[in-house]
Amino acid sequence: MLIQYIFEHPEATWRNTEVDQDEREDATSALDALYRAARAEFGADEAFKERAQHRVVALQAGDDETVEAWREIVKESEIAFQRIYDRLGVLLNHDDLAGESRYNPLLDDVVDELQRKGIVEESQGALVVFFDDILGPSGDRVPLLVRKRDGGYGYGATDLATIRYRLQELKAPVRCTWWTPDRRSTST
């Protein structure tokens, strides 16, 4: 949505070299303002909403123009974040970052595994996982969106890919805390 908005508003200033550092503005605050404007347009203009949704699919598919714009946004954000980290004495650096895009190459495998195990099902052209114990206000099962009908992936797929990577590749210990109705935790 933000990338589509920036493409359609090339006059927008959001890079660290374009914003007024004396006014304590940086790329993140400028991008946040553009995001709010993009969100408003997304809600008000069906044609923009559709273009933005296609842009997400293009990003996940590796479209050169879209990926280049995304990388520039990430780079400008990292510069601004690093300034904050430096001021606060936080020792994070670029090598410590692992954003959700890191897992994009793993998304197809996650869907394939869910299909092989019979966990995912089709609903209105999308692939979703339903849980019997997660219900909406009307009592209907609420789906976890894995892959949208347009081929784009939902946050559910990214989250599953992240968990899978951390368990299989990083050998993260498996320890889950579940809350019981009386708020006591149990570990499994």
N, C-alpha and C positions, 0 to 999 in steps of 0.2 A: 504494500500500500504506500509506504513512504517512498520507495524507489519510483513507483509510477508517478507519484505526486511531484517528485523532483524532476523527472523527465518532462512532465507537463508544465513545470514552472522553472525553467532554466535561469530565471532572474533571481531566484532565491539564494540567499547567502547562508552558508552553513559550515563551510570549511574553517578550520582554525585560523587560516591566514586572512579570511574574509570578515570574521567577527571582531568586535571591539574588545580586546583584552583589557583595556582600561576600565571598561564597564563591567568587568568580571563575567563576561559572556564567553562561552567556548562552544565548540562544535556540539557537545551534548545538549546544552540548553537551546541552541539554535535548531538542532534536529528534533528536540522535544516539541518546540513550537510548530515546526513543520509537520510533525506527526499528528498533533492535535488538529491542524488544518486539514490534513489528509483524512483523518478519522471523520471529521465533520462532512467533508465532501463524499466520503465513502457511504455515510448514512443518508445523504441527501440526493445523491446522483447515481442512479442505477447503472448508467453506462460507465461511470468511473469505477464503481464497485466491480463490474465485470472485467474491466481492463486490469484492475489491481489484482483480482483473483487469477487472471491469466499470467500476470507478472510473477506471482508466487510459483506457479507451475513452471514457468520459464526459468526461474532461479533454481528450483530443485532439479530441473533437467540440465542445468549447466549452460544455459544460453549466455554467450560471450558478453554481450552488451549489459545484460542484467547482472551477471556475476562481477563484471568490472565495476559497476556502480555500487554493488553491495560491498565489494572489497574496499572501495574508497570510503564508504560510510564507516566500516569497521576500523579502518586505519585512523580516520579522523577521531573517532570515538576513543580508540586506544591512546592516542596522544593526550586527549583531555583527561582520561582516567589516570594516566601515568602522572600527570601534573598533580592530581589530587592525592594519589598514592605517595608521591614524593613529599608533599606538604605534610601528610599525616605520618610519614615514616613507615608506611606499609611496604613490605619487601617483595610484593608481587611484581612480576615482569611479564613480558610477552610469552615466555616459555611456560608460564603457569596457566595460561588461558586455554580453555577447552569449551568453546561455545557450542551451541546446538548444531551448527553447520558441520562441525567435525564429524558428526554421525551420519550425514547425508549419504555417503557411499554404502552405508550399512542398512538403509531403510528397505530396499528390495528384499534383502535376506531375512529381515524381521518379518515382513509380510509372508514370504515363502514359508518360513517356519510355522507361523500361525496357521497358515492354510494346511500345511502337512499334518499338523496336530489337530485340525478341525476346530480350532478355537475362534477363528474369525468367520463372520458370515456377511453376506451381502444384504444391504438395506438401502433402498432407494438409490441404487447404483454405486453406493459407497461400501467400503469394507469396514466393519465395526466388530467390536467385542461387546457382548451383553453380559451383565452380571445379574443373577437372580435377586441378589440382596441390595442392589442399588436402584432405587425407584424414584421417579419424579413426583411432583406434587399430585398428579392425577393417578398415581399408582402404576404407571407404565415403567418398564425397564428403561434405564438411561444408557445409551451406547457410549463406548469409548471409540472415538473416530480414529481409525488407523490410516486409511487411504480414502481421500475424497473421490467423488464420482468423476472429477476432472483429471484424476491421476496425481494430484498433489497429496502430500502427506500431512496429517494432523499432528498436533503436539504429542498425542498418544504414541504415535510411531517413533518420534524422536526420543521420547522418554524411555520407551521400551528398548530402543537401540542403545541408549546410554547405559541402562541397567545391564543389558546383555554384554556390552563391551567391558564394563567394569568388572563383571563377574568372570567372564571368560578370558579376557586379555590381561586385566590388571590383577586378577585373582583376589578381588575384594572379598573380605569375609562376609558371610551371609548371616545377618542378625537383624531381625525385624521386631519391632515393638508394635503390638496391636493394643488398642484401647478397648477395654471391656465396658459394658454399659455403666458399671459403677466406677469407671475412670481408673481402675487399677490396671497397670500394664503387665503384660506377659510377654516373654520372649520365646521365639521358636527358631 
